[in-house]
Structures are given as C-alpha cells and as structure tokens.
Amino acid sequence: MAPSTSRGHHRVAFQAWTLWTIILALLATTVVALDESQAGIIDWHHKWIGTPYVSTAPRTTRGSNLVYVATDKNVVAAIKAKSGELAWRQVLREGETVHALRTVTGNLLTLSGSTEIHARLLDAKTGQVLWDFSPAGEGAIPEFGQAVTTTSEDSNLIILTQGAHVRKVSAKAGTELWHWKAEEGSATTYLSILESNGFSDHRDVVYVVGLQRGIASYSLEIVALNSITGNAVKTFNIRSEISTFEDVQVLGGGSTSKDGYIVWLEQDCLKVLTLGTDKPTQTTMKGIISEVDSFEQLVSKLDFVALGLPEGHTLFMLGGTVGEYHDSKGAGLFRINEETKAAEFLSDFGERTGFSTYSAATKPGTNDVVILRAFRDDEELGALELFDVAEDKVMRHQNIALDFEKYAHISFASLELYSKGQGIQVRVYFSTMDGSFHAFSDIESECWYREESLAYTRNVEFVDLPERKLWTQDVDETGHAKTAKSLTIVERYVERLTAHVLQLKGLPAFIISYANPSSLFKKTPTATEYSEVQIGAPNNTIQPLYRDQFGLRKILIFSTDKGKVVAVDSGNKGQIIWSRFFPWGHDLKNVVIVRHANVRLPPVLAIIGQTIDGGGNRVLRLYRLNALTGEDYQTEDFNFPSSAWIPAGYLGAFKLPLEDPDEKTQVLCLIDDRMHATTFPSTRVVQEAFKELSDDIYFMLNNKVGEKALKGYKIIVSADLDRMDVEPAWTIPFPEGEEIAVIAERPTYEVMASLGRVLGDRGVLYKYQNPNYAAVITINPKPKLGVAPYMTIYLVDTVKGSILYQATHENVGLSQPILATQYENNVVYTFWSEGETSTSAKGYQAVALELYESKTRNQRTKSETFSSFSNERPDVIAQSFPFPHSATAIGVTSTKAGISSKDILFGLSRQSLLAVNKRFLDPRRPVGIPTAQEKEEMLIPYAPISEDPRQLLSYNLEVAGIKKIATSPTLLESTTIVVAYGLDVFTTRHAPSKTFDILNEDFSKLQLMLTIVVLTAVLFFTAPMVRKKMLKEQWY
C-alpha cells in the first residue's frame, strides 16, 4: 500500500497557520486617538497674554509676589514676579480695551470697554470676578474720557466714563451710589477725575477735568462735585489754548488734604492751575529750554513723558526730539512748587540716541521717588538707569543682555523697589518692540522673559527636519568637516567602518528599547513639565536638529504681526529654537519654504516683508534664512543674495514649479503694486524657464475682504525677458451690495488618494479634480427676500474666471464669523442663521458641498488631463447641518498620501479645538431610513452635528482666541500635526482613522519575541514526535 501524506501536510499547515495567527493577533492592536494617558504627551499648550502696556503691583516693602498687567490683546493677567509663570488671566471680549488698572483694598480694579464700559473688581489671587458694574445705553467709548479714582473718606470708587458720566460706586458691592452727567450736547469731553483739597466751605470735593472744544483749540473746564452727594458745586472755565488731549496732565491730590494741579502746554508756555482756583501760573518755553541743556538743539515741540506715579505726587517730565539728525531724545524733570504753585526745574536727564522709556516708583516705606530710564546702549545691550530724585543723582546704571536682532527697542517699562536686608532691591518689567515681555531682577534666577510675540501669530509654516543618518552642510558623510574631502577611498572606508564600530556601544540600549515602545516616540510615558517662560538670559546655542523615526518632530515657523519670526520645536514642548525680529515697520507678508532639508543642504526660508522708506514709498524686501539656525543664508554666488529689495509695494507671492539647478531651491514669483512680476532668483536660466511656463500661470490677486469684484491675472513675459508684466485675465463683478467675506482655496500640498467614491451598488462617482477652483463667499447687509442680510457662495475657476456653482443663504447674522475651508472635492463653511422669520429658531449652520464630474455613476470625462478651459461643470451635492458651536477658525487634516479619512477642525469660542469626521459632514447622508445600498455604503442617517466632548482635541484645556488652524502630514499615513493659534498656541497629533500603521504604545515587543522563541522551541521539540507518529500511521 502506498503511503498517504495528505494528513501530515494538513497538520503541518495547521501548525504554521496557528503560529501566524498568534503573531498577527499580537500585532493587530492600534493606538487610540487620545486617551487620558496621552494628554500632555502628544500635545502642548502655550498660554499667552499679549504685550503689556499697563502694569501695577501691590506696594509692599518686601516685594510683591504677583505683578498685574493689561495687554493690547485685551487680557488682564497676574504674573508671578519671581518666575514669570502665569498665575491667572481674564481674556476679555475682542475689542474690549483696558483703560485703567489699579489695586483697590487688596483686589484688582479694571476699567474696560469699546461699545459699553465695564468696571470689574477681580480677586487679586485667583482672578475671579467679584462684581461687574456696566451701565447700559451710553454709546460708543471714546479714546479719552475713562478714568477711576478712590475716595479717602470711605475708599469707594469714582468712575468717569464716556467723557461725560461720573459715578460713585461701592467698592464692596459694585453698586451705584450716585450719578452725575454732563449736559446734553456739551462741547466738553472730560478726561480725568481727582480728589483733592476743596475751596471755600467745600471740603469733600472731586474735580472732573475736561477740555471744551473751540474753533481752533481746546479750553479747560473743571467741574467740582460733592463726593458724598454727587451734586455739582462749581464750574471753572479757564481761558486756554490747548492743541491736544495729550498736552494736559493732572497731578497731586489723592485726598481732601492735598492740593491738586493741572499742568498743560500751550504754544509758547507751560501753565499750572491749582484745582479750586481760576488763576494759573505760567512759565515760558524759552525759559524751560534755557534751563535744560539737552533741549539746546530741540527740533520738535515738547511733550509730557508718562512716569506712572500714583496720585499725590507732583513730579512731571517733558521730552522732545533733539540733535542735528533728529535721532535723539532729551528730557527734563520738573515739579510743582507748593508755595509758588508754579513749575520748577529739577534735573536734566540728558540726551539719548534712539528710544527711551520711563517709569517711576517710591522707595520702600517712603515717598522718595526713583525714576527709571530704560533704553538701548548698543546692538547687544540694553540699559536701565535709576535716578534718585531726592539725592539728584543716578543711583545705578545697569546693562542687560538685549539682542537687537531679537527684541529691538524697549517700548514699555515698570519699576518696582522693595527692601531686602539693609538695601533696596530692584525689579524692572519691560516690553520690547517685538512683543516679548521681560523682567530684570537683582537676583539672577528671577530674570525671565515671555515670548509674547507669539500671541500675534499671523501664519505658521512647517519645516521637516533632516534625518539623523544624513549629514548636513556642516560635516562630511564621514563625520568630519571639509578636510574629509581629501581622503582616499581606502581612508574613507576605514573611517566609515570605525564609525560603525563605535556605534555598537548603543546596541544594549537598542535591545532594551524593544521592551519599551515609548522610545520610538522619543518621549516619556507621562506628561513632562514645561513652561512658556525662558529663565535668565536667552540661550543662543542651537543643538543639532534631526527628525524622529516617524517625522512627528518638526520646526514650526511662526510669523507675527509685530514683525518677528519665531522657530519652535514641535517635539520639545514648543521650546524656542531661534527668533529674528525685523524692525523699522516691517510688515511680514509671507513666509515661504523654498528648500526642504536635503543631504548636506539645510532648509531655506524666504521671508517677504514690506516697509516704508524715508520718502513714504513702499518697499518690498526679501530675506533668505537658514531654517535650522535663523541666520542669513549666505552663498558665494552673487545671484543668490541673503536679502533683496524691490522699490514697490507687495501684492502677492507664490512658488513656481521650477527649481534652481544650482541651489536646489524653488523659484519664487513676486508680484508688486506696479503690476510687475519678479522671479527670485533672477538668473537667465530661471527667467527662460519661467517664460516657457508663463502661458499656463493664472492666479487671483488683490481680492481682499470687502472688495466688490473678484479678479484674476496672468503674466506676460517679453521676448527679451526684460519685462514681466501682470495683466488682468478676467473679472467677476458681484451684484450690487455684495462684498467678499471669505475666500478659501485648496492647499497646494494636498494629495488626493482616491479618484472616486464607491457606492453601495459598487458603482463609482468620480471626484471633480479641478485644482484651480476656489470658494468665495460674499455678504450683502441688505435683506434680499428675508428679514436679515444674505450671503452667497460662489465656486470659481481661477483660470478662466467662470462660476461653477453658486447658492444663496437668506437671513444670515453678520455679527458672527463666516468660515470656509476647501479640500479635495469638498467645501465646508459655517455661518449664523437668523431663521426665516423673526420668531424662527436661530443657530449656527455647517454646509457641506461635494463636487463630482457627473451625477451619473461610472461616468468620467474623456480627457486624461484636466483642463479648466473645458466646458464641463461639476455636479454639486449640498447639505446643511445644524451646528451646536460658535466657531472662530476652521481647518482640515492632511496626511502624506491622503488615504486616511479627513477630519474638519474647528476652533471654538468656548476656547476649545474640535474635530468632526468627514462622515458627519457628508451631504449624501440619507434623510429618513437608509436604503440597503446606503447601508452598504455605510452612510450615517441625517442628523444635526452632535455635541460630543470626545471630539475635543484640546480635552479640558482652555485654548484662548483660536483664529487659524494649520496641519501638516507626517511620515505616518495615519497621523497629522495640528497647530491651532490665535492668542494661545496649541499643538497636537491627530489620527482621524486611528493609528492603523503603528503598534500600540503598550505593545510589548519583548513578549512578542518570547512568544516566537517559545513557539519555535515547541516546534523544534514536537517535530520529531510528529514525524514518528506519521511514520507509524503509515505502517498501520
């Protein structure tokens, strides 16, 4: 009988199948998008407040623990004085300017508002609002006319608002005690209030100081109010000729026992009036200039210099521009003589080149004043100069490290003095022109700075880092500098072999890492502490930068409204790598990555800005920076300078599909306001290549929010390459009353993985693949058919200017933002709907559009190459969804190959970042019960977008003021880097389709290896037994 082997083969096959099933089961687990253990590990959040322009600190002899600031981002915050950490902050509504900030009975009082005034008392330790007093219906808030003081009798508040209303408010309860209002139609704007010594029989007096508008100037008007009843006691009209509100200062007072004074500047004199009288004293300008030596070469009018002294002090300072080149400032210190009631000169502060900022404080336990003068000494150093008024001398001159290329000049300063031992310690808080906030202290560990310029981020770009295995331009592949080029082949081989042998010292750690999957991410399994604060002098040493295994680590390049560029490490909790400030009015228009990291070549940034020259003309400037260091990128070829300029204004810039053969950088096309195009670099080779390409270049230009028409352009290149002119290609005028609100274009880096959408019956709808269409939304404030304004969305082909689709939404609320984003063949936009009638339901709407080549399944255009000049129009499927959130920004995820599902990202006014999967914003979601084919297609039945906290990428973090959202792909197809920014900066990793291409973090590779070893051993020992058993079976 012939032996049978089929049963043996089946057993072996079964054993092999079992082994691989076990291995694949171990590999099958995927990473969850975000769980509690990942919070603070895959993301980081930097809280910013903006640049302070007002600050106050409780007056203590031992130094305050907190310093309170108000910023031009409408934020009131408490900062820990010793460390710079944020203790608390109150983010006010957009446009709610802070007019006053002062400590009251151990708490903090703020006066703010733009359309309605708010007086708030905040708990000084926690920032909690104790009360909020807001009188309604008083109209817009003028620039001047908001002030607050306290009464010495009962410590209640006297508040001036709108330049016309004075109220006494209880400091404990925030309730109104009395109200005085200026006469209707009065030509007087009141700008200050002060409690001081009364007159005649009137002792409890509060003076309201105002300026009455005349034909060519202002005159003083002072109203004396009874501080107990609020009744007007007397009005003083002082004959005067005052040019501006800034030419008036109110000094002294602070209690009913001290005299108060008004000091003002007229054309040829300085006058002083004691409150409660009507006869001012005066000093001629010639007399003042003759007393102050630094005013000898005065070339401008004198102005008051703010010192920030509290009520009760009578010191004031005058300053002006001096010098032959108008580049210096002179300043003199004065006070009011209590006997003569006139101004008297105290000290000449000398002449300083550039900007000087002043602040004043009193010595601990005394009323002796010390004045701070903060200025720049040279390119590397700032200077803090302390002047003791009582001793009439400079008591200290301190130089501090202050790199001009990072910070420029000091723009605001605040001085604090406190006792320590037998001496006086100094703290100086100051802002610089770049937006950052600094602290200097006698104690070195208490010197810090906050990079508050990031609160003004305009755009962000992502720079991919070079691989660790690739050597940059600094070293050769052997690890040596340029000398390695002279090595022979044998010497180079020996060098490389030696380097590999030396790398064996890391083998034990590499083996151990197999038991610790977190090493793949270069992070610890728990969240690490980090801070927005840089302690001490900034570290200018840049460590070597390499990308991690999965491309999750990138350099984020932030360009700001302040004119600063900041590079941070996304993989190191947002630590700053380098920063560059472009002073003198640089308006940073664009940041473009013209070369990514390459072997021995660093990534290169092009910074495009606009300035104004001495003649008032606009100048376009371009700088090239090494993205790894922030330094100017220099080459030996004069065709590639590190900076260039064009004597015209900026209109636009974009990368061309051309690469310079010498530097391997992409070519930039710059459009200026002369309607000329310029390539950078401008070599002959580049210009010739550009001419061949120019017939196919169409673009939109100068289409700003508020424009009444949409315009497209093309470039005409002359035969001799001497002229590259920009000419109109098409114009779309909108109907009367409509103006542009939003323009959304498809990202140039986006990859479309699937060309069609498979239906439930296995048919295919082919996606509309026009790369040149844009979504334009216009608004019309006048109702069309409904009860409120309306908006229209246009899908426009930007090559020929044709409208591919349009739709109108009635009854749109224009007080809420309208947002739009575009990706692949989809457009998503949101708006506020007022409802069809005044009684209809109102709410936010999210509208999704999908564009297909045809509404007929399996039908495609005949041409293999898309052309915008074809007559085919897309079939558009649209659907709106009730949206439960107020959105302030919108974006979309992006991955390397476009295979992962898309998530639409929303920045919310509730200070959160939300991710909504594309499936929920699918216009093909069935209304009603899904059919069998719709179920097969896995369509979700139509429903409003739900409010699911699991969709919040920011979980419980408060990410304030999100204005924009940017994303970047990684080497993992599943994962995208998300950056949300506005006031704060929040960065995280997000996987819309889960992390299908990476093992779970808790997956044990050691266990996998042991399992394979055990199974191999089992097979080794059982194989002879199986063969023996199979042999016996063949004999019996």
Order of alpha helices (4+ residues) and beta strands (2+ residues): alpha-beta-beta-beta-beta-beta-beta-beta-beta-beta-beta-beta-beta-beta-beta-beta-beta-beta-beta-beta-beta-beta-alpha-beta-beta-beta-beta-beta-beta-beta-beta-alpha-beta-beta-beta-beta-beta-alpha-alpha-beta-beta-beta-beta-beta-beta-beta-beta-beta-beta-beta-alpha-beta-beta-beta-beta-beta-beta-beta-beta-beta-beta-beta-beta-beta-beta-beta-beta-alpha-beta-beta-beta-alpha
